[in-house]
């Protein structure tokens, strides 16, 4: 695969201070404060309902916090900053067009038409041979790789991924992990939500562990997996339920 037509912007640091989000009387995220480095893979883990996907939506500007502050690269979150990021969901929505046309649509939305950049993005995710096939007839793993191509063609400084390999077969998981690791190695900041402990071990440089809407632990990956400090993280890694 080649991505010679793509350039690689430096990553973006993320800082949140007292980030909270309520839904009526329910506090879904509670006063989270942390700073992420502008490089590497940060994995966000935690049980269902911990607030992982909500955290991604908030820091990408898709939801508005009840309280707190979000900044990327030292500047407060704004539409201009979110355009320097890409977010890939667990279940991507593809256009009823060809694989290539799906990527072309993203480029046109950014005010440009660049077949070389489109082709480089498809090559990067291993979909060159499917370029003229209907996007919605791809396998689940191929559809997720197309979603990654659409994200990467914008040359984001931060790539946010919300469980992109959930329910995929092992071969598809491995391909996506390789794309993510390669993207991080080229300087893009990765923030990756997953329930898969094995996947987190393979990819993470550091781990944010959320529990019941709170930041239970944030540490380098090796320390988190070898000696988690919080009771919530210990229980999670051991497969125990913590009420």
C-alpha positions in Angstrom: 0.0 0.0 0.0 1.2 3.5 -0.7 0.1 6.8 0.7 2.6 9.0 -1.1 -0.2 11.5 -2.0 -1.1 12.0 1.6 0.8 14.3 4.0 0.9 13.8 7.7 0.1 16.7 10.0 1.6 16.7 13.6 -0.7 15.4 16.3 -2.9 17.6 18.6 -2.7 17.6 22.4 -6.1 17.4 24.2 -6.8 19.0 27.6 -10.1 18.9 29.5 -10.8 20.6 32.8 -13.7 19.7 35.0 -15.6 18.3 32.0 -19.2 17.3 33.0 -22.3 16.4 31.2 -25.8 16.0 32.5 -29.0 14.5 31.0 -31.7 15.9 33.2 -30.9 14.9 36.8 -28.4 12.3 35.6 -24.7 13.2 35.6 -23.2 11.1 32.8 -19.7 12.6 33.1 -18.5 14.1 36.3 -15.7 16.7 36.5 -13.1 14.9 34.3 -9.7 16.6 34.1 -6.8 15.3 32.1 -4.2 16.2 29.5 -3.3 13.9 26.6 0.0 14.2 24.7 -0.1 15.2 21.0 1.3 11.9 19.8 0.6 8.2 20.3 -2.4 6.1 21.0 -4.6 6.9 24.0 -7.1 4.1 24.6 -10.3 4.8 26.5 -11.7 1.9 28.4 -14.4 1.2 30.9 -17.7 -0.8 31.4 -20.8 -0.1 29.5 -22.3 3.3 30.5 -19.0 4.6 31.8 -19.2 7.6 29.4 -16.6 6.6 26.8 -18.5 7.4 23.6 -20.0 10.5 25.2 -16.4 11.7 26.0 -15.5 11.4 22.3 -18.5 13.3 21.2 -17.9 16.1 23.6 -14.2 16.6 22.7 -15.1 16.5 19.0 -17.8 19.1 19.5 -20.8 16.8 18.7 -22.3 17.4 22.1 -22.1 20.3 24.5 -20.8 19.9 28.0 -22.8 21.0 30.9 -19.7 22.4 32.5 -15.9 22.4 31.9 -13.4 23.3 29.3 -12.0 21.5 26.2 -8.9 22.6 24.4 -6.9 21.1 21.5 -3.4 22.2 20.8 -3.7 24.9 23.5 -6.8 26.5 21.9 -10.4 26.2 23.0 -12.6 23.8 21.0 -14.1 25.4 18.0 -15.5 24.4 14.5 -12.1 25.3 13.0 -10.4 22.8 15.4 -12.9 20.0 14.8 -12.1 20.3 11.0 -8.6 19.3 11.9 -9.9 16.0 13.4 -11.8 13.0 12.2 -14.2 10.7 14.1 -15.0 7.2 13.0 -18.0 5.5 14.6 -18.6 1.8 15.3 -21.3 1.7 12.6 -20.3 4.0 9.7 -23.0 5.5 7.4 -21.9 5.0 3.8 -23.4 6.8 0.8 -25.2 4.8 -1.9 -22.3 5.3 -4.2 -19.1 3.6 -5.1 -16.2 3.2 -2.7 -14.3 5.9 -4.6 -17.2 8.3 -4.7 -17.6 8.0 -0.9 -14.1 9.4 -0.5 -14.6 12.0 -3.2 -17.6 13.3 -1.3 -15.5 14.0 1.7 -12.8 15.8 -0.4 -15.5 17.9 -2.1 -17.0 18.8 1.3 -13.5 20.2 2.1 -13.6 22.2 -1.1 -11.3 20.1 -3.3 -11.2 17.4 -5.9 -8.1 15.3 -5.8 -8.2 11.8 -7.4 -4.6 11.1 -6.4 -5.3 11.8 -2.7 -8.4 9.6 -2.9 -6.5 6.8 -4.5 -3.8 7.1 -1.9 -6.3 6.9 0.9 -7.9 3.8 -0.6 -4.5 2.1 -1.1 -3.6 2.9 2.5 -6.6 0.9 3.8 -6.3 -1.9 1.2 -9.4 -1.0 -0.9 -7.9 0.0 -4.3 -9.4 -3.1 -6.0 -12.9 -2.2 -4.7 -12.8 1.5 -5.7 -15.6 1.2 -8.2 -17.7 -1.3 -6.2 -20.9 -0.2 -4.4 -19.8 0.8 -0.9 -22.8 -0.7 0.8 -22.0 -4.2 -0.7 -18.7 -4.3 1.1 -18.2 -6.7 4.0 -18.4 -5.2 7.5 -14.6 -5.0 7.8 -14.2 -3.4 4.4 -16.9 -0.8 5.2 -15.0 0.1 8.4 -11.8 0.4 6.4 -13.7 2.7 3.9 -14.7 4.8 6.9 -11.1 5.0 7.9 -10.1 6.1 4.3 -12.7 8.9 4.5 -11.3 10.0 7.8 -7.6 9.8 6.7 -8.1 11.6 3.4 -8.6 14.8 5.4 -5.1 14.4 6.9 -6.4 14.8 10.5 -4.1 15.9 13.3 -6.3 13.8 15.7 -8.2 10.6 14.8 -11.0 9.6 17.2 -12.3 6.0 16.9 -15.4 4.7 18.8 -15.1 0.9 18.9 -14.2 0.6 15.2 -13.6 -3.1 15.4 -16.6 -4.3 17.4 -18.2 -7.3 15.9 -15.6 -7.7 13.1 -13.8 -10.9 12.3 -10.2 -11.3 13.6 -8.6 -10.7 10.1 -10.5 -7.4 9.8 -9.6 -6.4 13.3 -5.9 -7.0 12.6 -6.0 -4.9 9.4 -7.6 -2.0 11.2 -5.2 -2.2 14.1 -2.3 -2.0 11.6 -3.8 1.0 9.9 -4.3 2.7 13.3 -0.8 1.9 14.5 0.7 3.1 11.2 -1.3 6.4 11.4 -0.1 7.0 15.0 3.5 6.2 13.9 3.3 9.0 11.3 2.3 11.5 13.9 -1.5 11.6 14.1 -2.9 11.6 17.6 -5.2 8.6 18.1 -7.9 8.4 20.7 -9.4 4.9 20.6 -12.4 3.6 22.5 -12.5 -0.2 23.0 -13.8 -2.9 25.3 -11.2 -5.4 24.0 -8.5 -5.7 26.6 -6.2 -7.6 24.2 -6.6 -4.9 21.6 -5.9 -2.2 24.2 -2.7 -4.0 25.2 -1.6 -4.1 21.5 -2.3 -0.5 20.7 -2.2 1.7 23.8 0.5 4.1 24.8 -1.6 5.3 27.6 -5.0 4.4 29.0 -7.9 6.5 30.2 -10.2 4.4 32.4 -13.7 5.7 33.0 -16.1 4.3 35.6 -19.6 5.5 36.3 -18.9 8.8 34.5 -15.8 9.5 36.4 -12.1 9.3 35.6 -11.0 6.3 37.7 -7.5 6.1 36.3 -5.2 7.6 33.7 -1.7 6.1 33.3 0.9 4.7 30.8 -0.4 1.5 29.3 2.3 -0.8 30.8 1.5 0.4 34.4 -2.2 0.3 33.8 -2.2 -3.3 32.7 0.5 -4.6 35.1 -0.5 -2.7 38.2 -3.8 -0.8 38.0 -4.2 1.5 41.0 -8.0 1.9 41.1 -10.3 -0.8 42.4 -12.6 -0.2 39.3 -9.8 -0.9 36.9 -8.6 -3.9 38.8 -12.1 -5.4 38.7 -12.5 -4.7 35.0 -9.2 -6.3 34.0 -10.1 -9.3 36.1 -13.5 -9.7 34.6 -15.3 -8.9 37.9 -18.4 -6.8 38.2 -18.0 -3.8 40.5 -21.3 -2.4 41.7 
